[in-house]
Amino acid sequence: MKILIIGNGGREHAIGWKIKKDDPKTELFFSHGNGGTAQIGTNVAFDTIEELVHFAEKEEIDLTVVGSEALLVEGIVDAFHDKNLKIIGPDKKAAQLEGSKEFAKDFMLKHGVKTAKYKAFNNFTEANEYAKKQTYPLVIKADGLAAGKGVIICSDEFEAEKALDEILNKKIFGSAGNHVVIEEYLEGFEASILSIFNGNEIIPFISAKDHKKIGEGETGLNTGGMGVIAPNPYFTKEHFKTFEKDILLPTLNGLKTENLLFSGIIFFGLMITKNGVYSLEYNMRMGDPETQAVLPLLENNLLEVFFDALKGKPLNLKWKDQHSVCVVMASGGYPSNYETGFKITGLDTLTCPYFVAGASLKEETLYTSGGRVLNVVGVGNTLEEAKNAAYDNSKKINFDYKYYRHDIGKV
């Protein structure tokens, strides 16, 4: 079996690790991959959809898994289907649920998915006039893909005007900011739920809790994610029932009504408030670093899950009755300015899974190459056990200017 995984982060390493754990004889290819994926498969360097299609045909790849949201929005799934190549993910039309926040919010409104009140604009003056009449805080989002950085929470009119000017006029997010979505601010706690869609039903994974801020106690700048707990200890069975009724089932009905049918991932970003569970966003691929915390708890063979989804078969996901804590080790200075190229030591002493996010392999040694460097995942029968495993192992790893939060898993 030959599998191609597209992406270069900890998520892709974790997907490959799980596949290799389930099926050791599987041959893995990663584009572009990183120093960690190079240790379990072959890294290849392709940038365009055409190159990836050609490689999959030439190598007779059995299945491709896409980590990159940008390629999904560009239509990589359509291109693979045109050549009868198997691939997990939404086609170009369905990928708009992540590629355009306006499209996603319109979809939610149309199909009764519970979400915050919103309005979309492409004109600064009109957007600013609307913002002046709203209650604060207020959320302003760039419509398109902005590498997870296109959401700004504004505490007053001045901040809203500045955000709108930067997005719509100064184009700090490029064409992703041609439109903005202005949304009411929801008070509560977030939960992340990955799921898989087989064209007939959406099967949710266990819940997860992401930690976005660089500083402890959720302070400082937003990042791609500094750690994850799974399952989310705050997300109760009652919350899940509400999510299912108000978000999952209306989403499923909407997908079927609009013929947005595919075999792939739907990631639900949720906000749990005193007024119920709200949908914040859809992602149409696995989350990072949620994937790294969730996959070690999955008992099913991941490739079998993917192939059954492609065939439209019913899926029965089984989970270990355990907890996981993922600690993200970063380069000092991230998410602003940071240096790379530092030797990483201590990985051979670890007693838990780790996934490489931003490190390159040179002569069998890993060196830092990105802002988020490693994901260390502790698994235990209790959350405390999992947290201790993650941090005990994180202490064994060394590289210059290493940084990580010490409060992941503290509840």
N, C-alpha and C positions, 0 to 999 in steps of 0.2 A: 504493500500500500504506500502510495506517495502522496504527501500532503503539503500544500503550499500555504503558508501563513504570512499575510501581508501586514507589515508594521515593524517598528523597531524599539518597542518599549517593554516594560514589565508585564503588561497584559499579554503580549504576544509570546513572551518567554513562558508565562504561566499556562497559556493554552497549549503550547508545545510540550511543556513538562507533563501536563495531565494526559495528553494523548500518548506520550512515550511511556508513562507510568502504566496506562491501561493496555497498550499494545507496544511492547519494547521493540518489535521488528519493524515498526513503521518508519519510513524514511521521510524526514522532515526537511523542508526548504523554507527559508525566511527571506523576505524582501522588505527592507534591507537587513533587518535583524540587528543584533548587537553582540557584545562579547559573550553574553550568557547563552544566547541562541546558537552561537557558533560551537558551543560545547555539547549541544544535543542534536545538531543538524547542520545543514549547509547554508551559509548566507550567500544570497545572490543580490545583485544591485540593479534593479529596474525601476524606472521612474514613471513610465507611461503605461496606460491601459493596454496599448497595442503590444508593448514589450512583454507585459505580463501574460497576455493571451497567447502570444507566440511561444513563450517559455512553457506554459501549461500544456500546450499542444505537443510541443517537441518532446517534453519529458513524460508525457502521458500521465499528468497529475490526476489523481483520483478525486480529490476534493480541495477546494481553495476556501480559506477562512479569511475574511477581511477585517482588519482592525481599524483601518483608516476611514474616518467619516467622509473626508474630502473625495476619495475615490468612489465611494458609494454614491455621493451626490453627482459626481461626474458621469456615472453610468457604467461602472465596471461590471456589475451583475448582468446588465443587458448585453454587453459585449461578450461575456463568457457564455451566456445562453445562446447567442447567435452561432457559436461554435460547438454547441452541445456539450459544454464543459460544466461540471458540477461545481456550484459555489454557494456558500451560505451568506445570505444578506438580501436586502430589499433592492428592487429595481430602481431606476432613476426617479420615477414618479413617487413611489412610496418613501424614498430616501429624503424627500422634501420635508417629511415630518421632523427631521433633524436639521436639514439644510436651510429651512426658513421658519423662523419662529412665528411669523405672521400666518403662514400656511398651517402650522401646527395648531395655533390658537383658533383659527377659523374652523379647522376640523373638529376641535374639541367643542366649540360652541354649537356647531351644526349637529353634532351627534350626542349632545348632552353629557359630555365628560366634565366633571366638576373641576373648574379652574378659576383663577382670579379674573376679575373684570379687567378689560384691556381695550386699547385702541391703537391702531397702526397709522404711521405717518411717513411721508417721504419729503415733507416740506418743513424747514426749521421754524418758520413763523407760526404755522398752524399748530405744530407740535408744542411749541413754547406757550402759545395762548391756552391750549388745552391743559398743559402741566400746571399753569398758574392757578387753575380752578380746582385742582385735586387736593386730597388730604395727604399729608406727609407722615412717615416716609413714603417714597414712591420708587418704583423699580423701572429702570429704563434699559432696554435690551437692543443691541444691534441685531438686525433680522437674520443675517447670515452666519456662516461659520467663522468664529473669531478665536479659535484655539482655547475655548473655555474662559476667555477674558472679556466677553462682550456684554456682561451684565453689570450695571452700576446702580447701587442703592443710594438714593438722594434723600437727604434729611430736610431740605428746604428748597424754595423756588430758585435761589441762587445756584445751588448745586445742580438742580435739574437743567437750568439754562446752560450752564457750563458743559454738562454731559451731552446735551442735545447739539450744542455748537461743535463739540469735539467729534461727535459721531457723524452728524449730517453735513457739516460744513468743512471741518478740518480733516475728515476721513481717517481718523486714527485707526480704524479697523478696515480701511480700504473699502472695496465694494460690498463687504458684509454689512456696512453701515449705510447703504443706499436707502434703506427703510429702517424705522425703529418701531418697537412695540413698547408702549407705555402701559404699565400694569400696576394694579393695586398691590400694596405690600401686605404680605400675610405673616402673622405672628404665630410661631410654633416651632416644631422641630422637624428636620428633614429625614427622609428615609429613601433608600435606593432599592429598587426591585428589578433585577434582571429577569428576563423571561425569554422563552423561545416560542416562535409562531410556526406552525406547520401548514398554514393555509386554511385550517379548519378551526383551531382553537389556540389560545395563548396559555402556555403553561408557565406559571411563575416559579422563579427560584426562591431560595430563602432570602429574607431581607438583609440589608446591610446599612451601616452608618458610616458616612464619609466625614473626614475632617479636612476642610478646605483651607483654613488659614495657616499661615506660616508659624504663628506664635501660639504658645500654650494658652489654654482657656479660650481658644478660637479668637485670637487677636492678630492684628497686623494684616499684611497683604494676602489676597487670594492666591492660591496656587492650583496646580493640577490635582492636588490631593496629598495630604501628609500622613494619612493612615486610615484604616477601615476596621470596623468591628462587624462580625457576622456570627449569628443573626443579630439584628439591631435590638438591643435589650429594651428599648422604649416602644417598639412597634408590637402591639399586642394582637391577640387573635381577633379581638373586636375591631381593631384598626384594619386588619387584613380583610375582614368581611365587608367593611365599609369601602375599602379600596376596590374590592372585587365588584361590588354593586355600582359604585359611583364612577369608577374609572376603567377597570379592566374590561368589563362586559360592554359598556358603551363604546370603548375603543374597538373591540372585536367586531361589534355590529357595524361601526363606521367603516372599518377596513373591508368588510364583506360588501356593504352597500356601494362603496366607491370602487370596488374591484381592485383594491390595493393588496393583492394576495402575493405572498412570497414565503420562502422558508428561511428563517433567520431570527435575529435577536431583536427584541424590543426592550429598552431600558426605561423604566418609569422613574422619573425624579419626582418625589412626593413631598408635600408639606402637610404635616398633621397639626391642625389647629383646634381650638375649642368648638369651632363650627363644622368640624369634620375633616376628611382627608381630601386634599386638593392636588391636582396634577400641575406640576411646575413645567415639565418638559418631557419630550421623548428623545432618547438617543436610539439609533438604529444599529448599534453594534455594542459589544461588551464594554463596560465601564472600566476605567483605569484610575485608581487601583482596586476597585471593587472586585474585579475578576480574580485578583491575586488572593483575596480573602475567601471568596466563595468557592472556587474550584477545588481547593483541598478538602472541602466538606462534602463534595458530590460523590456518591457511591457508584453511580452509573458510569458505564464506558462512554466517554464524551463523543467519540467518533460514531458509535451506534446511535446516540441521541441525534447527532447531526444528520446521519443518513436516514433515520426514521422520519425526521422532520421533512427532509427532501421528498420522501415518498408519501407524505401526508398521513403517516401512521399515528395512532394514539400514543402519547408519551406519558410514562409514569416515572417521574424523577424521585430518587430516594436520597436522603441526606443523613449523614452521620449525626448522632445525637451529641454533638460537640460544639465548641466555640472556636473561632479563629480571630486573631488580632494581627493586622498587617501594619508594621511600622516602616515608614518611608525614610530612608537615609538620604540626605541631600548634600549638595555642595554648599559650603558657607557662602552666604550672600544671596542665594536663591530666594525668591524669584526675581531679584534684580540682577546685579552684576556678580559673577562668580568666576573662579578659575578652574581649569580642568587639567588632566594629564597626570594626576597623582596615583601612585601605586596603591592597590587595595590588598590588604593582608587579612588573614584570620578566617577566610571562608572555609578552609579545610577543617576547621574545628567546630563548625556549626552542627547542631543536632535537630534542626528544623528546616523546612523548605525556605529557599530565598530565590528571588527573581531579579534579574538585572534589568534596570530601566535605562541607565545612561552610563555605560562603561564599554570600553573596547578591549579586545584581546590581542596582546602582543607577546609572542613567544611563551604561550601558556600562562601569562600573567594579565590580570585585569587592571585597567587604568581608568580613572574617572573621565567621562566625556560629555556629561550633561548636568542639568540642574538637579533632577531627581536621579539618584545613582542606583540605589538598591531597595528592594522590598523584602523585609524579613517577616516571615509569617509563623507565628506561634499557634499551635493547635492544642486544645486541652478539654477536659471534661467539664470544666467551668470556665467562665470568662476570666477569672483571676489566674487560673492555670495557664490559659492561652496568653494572657498579658505577660506573665512572668517568663514564659518560654520565649516570647518575642524580644523582650528587653534583655534577658540573660544572654541571648545569642547576639543581639545588636552590639552589646558591650565588647564582644570578641572581635568585631570587625574594626579595622583601622584604615583611614586614609586622611591626608592632610585636609584640615578645615571641615571635617565631617560635622553634620548637624542633623539632629532629629528631635521631634517633640517627645516629651516624657509623660504625656498625659493621654495617650491613645489607649482606650480600654478602661479608663477610670470613669466610673459612673456614680 
